[in-house]
């Protein structure tokens, strides 16, 4: 996946005001190699722990708005801190990681840098943070408000029986909601798929 290393001096361009110094202190203390990736549909960021020959490596999608970039970066930094504390024998998003991530979020929340809507969603996730910000529907809805331009729609925003196109070009028709997901039929094959209510699609 194409990535680019970001000079430390330019990192502030990707971060909200007032967060650069705190983020930089972690990157420097733990010698983290940070790169910015082009848009990836399946992930927002990833982490690779240090080895004998390489430092910690983190990548974050560069197309994210500044708040999404920061939260994703904190998510990956929590993986790094969990590795430093517990090694690589723990579950990727287990109780150790959740404890570390909650503490890291709390540190930044105490700085009063987040808008109230984002702050409230983060506060609600402190007790049991999800494996990815994409999995927290309320947080994703709020973060979308800060995108510069977003011509896509969430599945939940579409009318019943509306047609939509996914990023791979397939066309679906929205159906009924089953508990937390929507039952949608692929127009070409008639196969049924379940979509998250906050999955981004192109309305037709």
DONUMAR-48310 format. One record per residue: x, y, z of N, C-alpha, C in turn. Coordinates in steps of 0.001 Angstrom, whole numbers, padded with zeros to 6 digits, always signed. Layout:
% DONUMAR-48310
XYZXYZXYZ...
This chain:
% DONUMAR-48310
+000848-001191+000000+000000+000000+000000+000881+001237+000000+000674+002190-000933+001527+003372-000992+001470+004166+000312+002634+004495+000815+002727+005282+002036+003800+006327+001847+003785+007334+002685+004857+008313+002646+005236+008667+004072+006528+008812+004302+006984+009223+005617+006749+010718+005761+006194+011110+006882+005874+012518+007104+006974+013166+007938+007613+014211+007417+008583+014932+008242+007910+015430+009504+008617+015351+010613+008030+015719+011899+007435+017126+011852+008079+018019+011137+007590+019382+011070+006250+019521+010395+005880+018551+009558+004608+018602+008842+003504+017814+009543+003855+017076+010588+002861+016252+011272+001719+017100+011815+002025+018319+012227+000991+019188+012790-000114+019486+011787+000189+019367+010477-000830+019610+009456-001946+018572+009511-001656+017408+010071-002637+016323+010133-003373+016272+011468-002918+017068+012431-003445+016977+013790-004246+018212+014180-005201+018059+015099-005935+019224+015604-005008+020135+016402-005335+021407+016495-004517+022341+017288-004387+021871+018742-003198+022043+019289-002968+021721+020693-002627+020284+020983-002457+019457+019934-002176+018035+020163-000786+017611+019691-000126+018470+018940+001148+018091+018316+002209+017703+019346+002417+018531+020351+003491+018278+021316+003286+016966+022064+002050+016699+022480+001775+015466+023224+002009+014236+022354+001575+014311+021098+001784+013193+020174+003272+013015+019901+003954+014116+019654+005378+014054+019327+006195+013430+020453+005806+013684+021683+006561+013131+022810+006530+011606+022801+005397+011020+022430+005309+009558+022334+006142+009040+021169+006054+009702+020034+006797+009248+018856+008300+009269+019110+008764+010303+019782+010198+010423+020043+010654+009487+021159+009872+009397+022219+010275+008548+023351+010415+007090+022937+009487+006623+022085+009490+005207+021707+010033+004973+020300+010601+006041+019706+011246+005930+018385+010296+005285+017359+009109+005862+017250+008091+005335+016346+008312+005856+014936+008304+004945+013983+008390+005309+012565+006959+005484+012059+006545+006741+011836+005173+007045+011429+005110+007338+009934+004193+006688+009253+003962+006977+007836+002481+007276+007630+002205+008022+006571+000833+008351+006200+000495+007591+004928-000593+006846+004971-000991+006004+003840-002107+006666+003047-002225+006273+001790-003374+006681+001009-004606+005977+001564-005765+006403+001114-007008+005854+001643-007053+004338+001534-007385+003688+002653-007592+002242+002686-009000+001989+003182-009773+001231+002433-011178+001022+002776-011353+000141+004007-010441-000811+004177-010640-001803+005242-010094-001353+006593-009090-000488+006604-008493-000040+007865-008196+001450+007804-008145+002068+008975-007775+003479+009068-006312+003650+009464-005773+002635+010149-004376+002692+010571-003907+001307+010966-002599+001147+011119-002096-000134+011607-000795+000061+012380-000402-000995+013110+000769-000942+013977+001586-002214+013821+002916-002058+013769+003848-003184+013762+004856-002950+014877+004973-003929+015785+005856-003730+016938+007328-003768+016533+008149-003224+017398+009591-003175+017147+010197-004579+017141+011281-004709+016405+012055-005944+016372+013517-005593+016635+014389-006567+016524+015814-006295+016735+016363-005344+015675+015757-005338+014492+016277-004528+013392+015413-003319+013040+014170-003277+013544+013265-002177+013181+012621-001565+014420+012310-000268+014307+011577+000418+015360+010082+000110+015236+009316+000584+016209+007864+000517+016102+007439+001226+014819+006435+000683+014147+005950+001290+012905+004428+001480+012994+004009+002694+012689+002580+003024+012668+002262+003712+011350+001131+003359+010757+000649+004094+009594-000791+004517+009843-001136+005690+009337-002495+006233+009466-002905+006784+008109-004161+006586+007733-004644+007093+006459-004604+008624+006434-004040+009159+005378-003870+010604+005289-005101+011361+004840-006145+010645+004406-007361+011322+003940-008344+011616+005066-007995+011237+006300-008887+011446+007436-008905+012911+007863-010041+013365+008397-010038+014699+008983-009161+014678+010236-008836+015848+010757-007827+015928+011823-008234+015185+013091-009520+015217+013422-009960+014514+014629-009902+013009+014434-010305+012547+013251-010236+011113+012952-008786+010644+012911-007906+011482+012349-006483+011142+012298-005929+010978+013706-006230+011929+014583-005722+011858+015954-006233+010620+016676-007522+010351+016597-008097+009214+017310-007537+007901+016785-007365+007817+015467-006767+006609+014889-005323+006451+015347-004583+007551+015365-003188+007502+015814-003105+007085+017280-003988+007595+018116-004000+007200+019532-004315+005712+019677-005218+005222+018839-005552+003795+018835-004297+002957+018579-003504+003367+017576-002295+002616+017235-001198+002822+018280-001093+004021+018828-000123+004249+019908-000441+003383+021116-001723+003144+021361-002110+002274+022474-001608+000853+022243-001615+000393+020984-001041-000925+020681+000443-000938+021027+001130+000139+020688+002561+000223+020967+002824+000216+022471+002056+001007+023212+002244+001072+024668+001886-000256+025330+000861-000918+024817+000494-002233+025357+001612-003244+025111+002238-003163+023930+003361-004056+023631+004511-003787+024596+004813-002520+024833+005908-002164+025728+005648-002662+027150+004395-002663+027574+004062-003070+028937+003891-004574+029101+003290-005217+028070+002891-006612+028240+003514-007574+027219+004281-007059+026244+004837-007937+025220+003792-008275+024169+004115-009260+023322+003223-009584+022198+002379-010827+022449+002229-011204+023709+001448-012402+024018-000007-012079+024353-000378-010797+024370-001738-010412+024725-002622-010366+023479-003933-010422+023694-004885-010310+022589-004809-008909+022000-004971-008818+020686-004801-007545+019987-005655-006433+020577-006909-006723+020862-007809-005724+021440-008416-006249+022742-007580-006923+023513-008030-007495+024772-008048-006479+025895-008194-006990+027116-008368-006102+028266-007149-005227+028502-005936-005735+028205-004730-004928+028421-004717-003717+027489-005003-003991+026202-005042-002887+025234-006145-001893+025602-007312-002390+025973-008417-001501+026324-008052-000599+027496-007349-001166+028472-006945-000375+029629-005959+000722+029217-004995+000365+028384-004005+001339+027929-004656+002419+027068-005528+002002+026141-006178+002958+025244-007077+003911+026029-007801+003403+026991-008663+004250+027816-007843+005300+028559-006696+004896+029085-005836+005835+029802-005281+006901+028855-004936+006495+027637-004401+007433+026652-005483+008426+026214-006689+007931+025963-007805+008812+025619-008068+009805+026747-008043+009301+027968-008311+010152+029121-007286+011278+029217-006032+010964+028904-004979+011990+028931-005308+013135+027980-005764+012804+026782-006073+013837+025793-007414+014516+026094-008356+013782+026661-009632+014386+027022-009454+015444+028111-008513+015209+029004-008268+016157+030091-007714+017485+029587-007203+017498+028356-006663+018734+027780-007762+019629+027201-008991+019114+027175-010130+019880+026660-009898+020383+025232-009420+019490+024393-009139+019865+023012-010235+019427+022052-011078+018493+022481-012093+017941+021583-013362+018784+021590-014015+018920+020436-015353+019523+020419-016279+018687+021300-017325+019301+021810-018195+018626+022768-018806+017342+022222-019209+017335+020940-019860+016133+020405-018893+014954+020343-017646+015210+019945-016646+014142+019918-016275+013733+021338-016112+014715+022211-015755+014432+023606-016777+013516+024260-018048+013793+024052-019095+012979+024670-019058+011538+024182-018806+011354+022885-018727+009995+022342-017506+009263+022892-016383+009955+023014-015180+009328+023554-015358+008977+025030-015999+009850+025770-016243+009569+027187-017089+008314+027359-018041+008119+026473-018909+006946+026581-018175+005655+026242-017023+005770+025573-016281+004573+025174-015119+004249+026100-014868+005089+027099-013709+004886+027971-013762+003560+028716-014942+003155+029139-015069+001933+029930-014744+000687+029109-015156+000697+027844-014962-000495+027012-014800-000078+025553-013639+000463+025194-013436+000942+023829-013507-000179+022808-014012+000141+021612-014127-000850+020545-012771-001085+019894-012683-002179+019141-011434-002549+018488-011023-001536+017430-011957-000775+016918-011658+000271+015952-012713+001346+016065-012331+002587+015763-013315+003659+015823-014437+003419+014831-014156+002631+013778-015189+002289+012801-016292+001455+013439-015973+000769+014535-016957-000107+015162-017871+000657+016110-017544+001911+016414-018352+002717+017311-019219+003635+016460-020470+003211+016251-021341+003907+015312-021541+005375+015673-021754+005649+016946-021988+007025+017354-020788+007912+017073-019588+007415+017364-018375+008183+017123-018173+008411+015636-018422+007400+014824-018248+007554+013383-019195+008611+012828-020448+008599+013286-021415+009597+012814-020932+011011+013142-020415+011176+014349-019964+012499+014776-018729+012933+013995-017783+012027+013811-016542+012383+013118-016796+012775+011672-017828+012207+011053-018154+012548+009668-018522+014019+009515-019010+014632+010571-019388+016047+010511-018197+016946+010232-016993+016432+010494-015791+017244+010355-015039+016960+009054-015595+016109+008209-015017+015896+006885-015270+017131+006034-014281+017531+005237-014428+018724+004404-015567+018558+003401-015516+017485+002649-016568+017189+001687-016825+015696+001725-018064+015330+001802-018398+013911+001828-019697+013720+001049-019537+013243-000178-020692+013070-001054-021326+011692-000872-020752+010897+000002-021320+009575+000243-022408+009648+001321-023182+008577+001406-024242+008488+002395-024011+007269+003277-024549+007305+004476-024586+006122+005314-025789+005292+004898-025662+003982+005024-026774+003106+004647-028043+003497+005393-027912+003860+006652-029087+004208+007458-029792+005463+006958-029096+006285+006180-029686+007524+005677-030543+007305+004435-030390+006165+003786-031105+005890+002543-032531+005424+002822-033410+005704+001869-034805+005281+001998-034902+003767+001806-035956+003188+002347-036230+001759+002171-036370+001458+000677-035707+000413+000196-035679-000034-001199-034822+000854-002097-034103+001829-001521-033212+002671-002322-032044+001842-002845-031533+002237-004002-030367+001588-004588-029103+002341-004191-028019+001602-003964-026738+002232-003654-025592+001413-004223-024463+002083-004397-023279+001440-004961-022161+001455-003928-021469+000325-003776-020334+000240-002858-019054+000604-003589-017955+000721-002854-016696+001182-003439-016156+000239-004512-016578-001024-004488-016115-001976-005500-017026-002004-006732-018013-001107-006790-018863-000982-007964-020140-001793-007943-020333-002617-006921-021539-003436-006871-022739-002609-006424-023910-002976-006949-025135-002237-006663-026048-003084-005780-026617-002441-004760-027485-003134-003809-028788-002362-003637-029790-003080-003147-031047-002446-002768-031228-002611-001269-031505-001499-000600-031649-001517+000848-032945-002203+001256-032843-003083+002247-034007-003784+002757-034256-003466+004213-034916-004376+004883-035305-004153+006276-034120-004247+007221-034282-003677+008403-033240-003725+009415-033440-004940+010295-032374-005726+010446-032394-006901+011311-031488-006620+012505-032093-006328+013634-031339-005946+014834-030440-004738+014527-029141-004946+014354-028233-003816+014184-027822-003567+012732-028152-004461+011821-027698-004318+010435-028868-004347+009456-028604-003808+008257-029629-003779+007223-029436-004936+006242-030538-005554+005915-030552-006651+004954-030672-006047+003549-029630-006238+002729-029594-005619+001401-029309-006683+000337-029981-006549-000781-029834-007520-001864-028947-006949-002965-027959-007739-003386-027149-007336-004527-028009-007469-005788-028126-006403-006550-029038-006371-007687-028663-007412-008737-027407-007576-009017-026961-008469-010083-027189-009932-009753-026946-010328-008516-027000-011750-008146-028197-012118-007277-028806-011140-006657-029908-011421-005742-029453-011898-004376-028141-012007-004157-027623-012465-002873-027858-011413-001798-028090-011893-000585-028379-011007+000532-027115-010752+001355-026882-009497+001678-025747-009113+002510-026259-008233+003645-025555-008264+004767-025905-007427+005907-024936-006252+005983-025477-005053+006060-024666-003837+006085-024824-003111+007413-023709-002621+007931-023741-001752+009101-024514-000493+008741-025267+000071+009666-026002+001305+009384-025108+002490+009035-023825+002447+009471-022924+003564+009212-021910+003246+008115-022201+002237+007294-021340+001928+006166-021556+002990+005084-020481+003551+004552-020593+004625+003564-020760+004058+002163-021746+004591+001443-022052+004118+000090-022423+005308-000788-022493+005036-002088-022914+006051-003052-024380+005827-003410-025213+006823-003171-026632+006701-003508-026803+006769-005015-027746+005982-005525-028036+005949-006971-029418+006585-007205
